């Protein structure tokens, strides 16, 4: 700013007024200031200006880079945050970078609020974080914790999937769960309740929300004398892993076995996958999370809330009646 002032021949205070859009400079001076700034490559530091006012207007988002559904969520967070006048800062978790480190990085960059996508931290840790900063968690129910909880009605989605398979005539439906991943316990309970409601046996194979878990479950199933007629996977990535290994063994979908996923990520739409899955509204979840934290930033008296969005079963090419 001092360089711009020296080039134009005015005070630094006057240059500051111009960049802040305040009165006190003629139009000719304003034009000269902007021209000098462009020539010198100067850009006002909005972050510093906001911090001087005690605000950063930055939302910190913790994301797991290998989860494709979280990428869909990030795509929805950016436009909504920008529409409300907030910047977004991402911090990723990885095998060599745990959630605590990812969160501390966001806080050290003075993010005003945090949006955590599918965190694995326990309720006590998230409650403690909620007391340090306005926080929303996407993809988990957290009753009693001082954070906003934004998630899909997992129980309803699983019930829709099981009902669909039963209507097609399936009586042997296996669930590959998500292990300790967010939402997995709710989906596992919902599966058991849904098949028992139809008078069917339940069977849960331990898994995770990745392709490797689906491939491992498929290898186990292929060692058994009789395959289930349908498999309900914990998420789409797990379902794709199942399809990969079962397909390489010569099985076709849905002729030999039906597969259902959960998420409806961008890969599920591809024609060679064509996965029947439970759709989560990524854009709606993202917008709800942004609104949850910005509402609390602007209204400190608002208590954290639970925001639940409805799922929708999307029937594609991997489900059909069981083989005779």
C-alpha angles and dihedrals in degrees: 000000000000089000091052091048092050092049094050094039097237135111123278088238090060091050088052090053091052094051092047091051092240124151120255104085131081121242090250091055091047091052091049092049093051091045091051091047091053092047092050094043093240122162124183112249100237092180092057091046092052093046089053085060092048094255133099097181087209125134116207115215123196111206137175105226098211095054106094094195089059088055087057089052092051090052088058096044097058100059094043093049092048091048088057093047099258131127122221127226120191127209118183133211119218137165088274095040119057129204094260092058092046091051095045089053090057093048092048088057088056098247108180094214139010132226112193116198111211099331120192096205116121123258094257092054092048091047089053090049090050089058090055099046140002103273138183123191119206120206102019140083111229109176112192097011119122093243136091111255117209116182148136121262092257094181092057092048095051091047090053090052095049093045090052092052093046091050088055089055102260117152101166108060120165125196123213102200132207098244109216095345118127113280094012097112092052092048092047092051091045092052093051092048093047098051092043089051086061092047093249130136118255128222125178123193116200113247146138139234096274141082094255091062091052092048091050092050090049092051089052093049091049091059092059127089095237129033122216114251092232140017125205109202126207091239141346096272091056090047091052090052089052091050092049096055097036090047092052087053089060101260121139129211123264096353095071102018137358122230129198126186135190127231105036093230121183093269093060091068094060113114096234090053101033091171124193103224147154108263119226114196099238094179092048093048091048094049092046091052093049092048092047095058098036091049090054092046090054095038111038092183093065112104122221113273141201112238116192125190125197120247126220128210111234111201115208135150105304098075130066141129115311119261114266 
